């Protein structure tokens, strides 16, 4: 069973932002990402991602090395930077 739109929409947006290196969109994820608060009602599980991205340097784009969905709603995407 595929994940619901509110899960896949947020995951797709995040992937596009990281792949294109759109750091301003990533910084404003709570306002710009579709279904942001449905996926992350509190930010502590999302915030490591922009910090890891930033640690890679401004020229870095994210490369997704794994994607899966657990329990129908938990995206388990993994990215490398650099």
Secondary structure, DSSP 4 states (H G I P E B T S, - for coil): -PPPHHHHHHHHHHHHHHHHT-HHHHHTHHHHSTTHHHH-SSGGGTHHHHHHHHHT-TT--EEEEE--EETTTEE--EEEE-
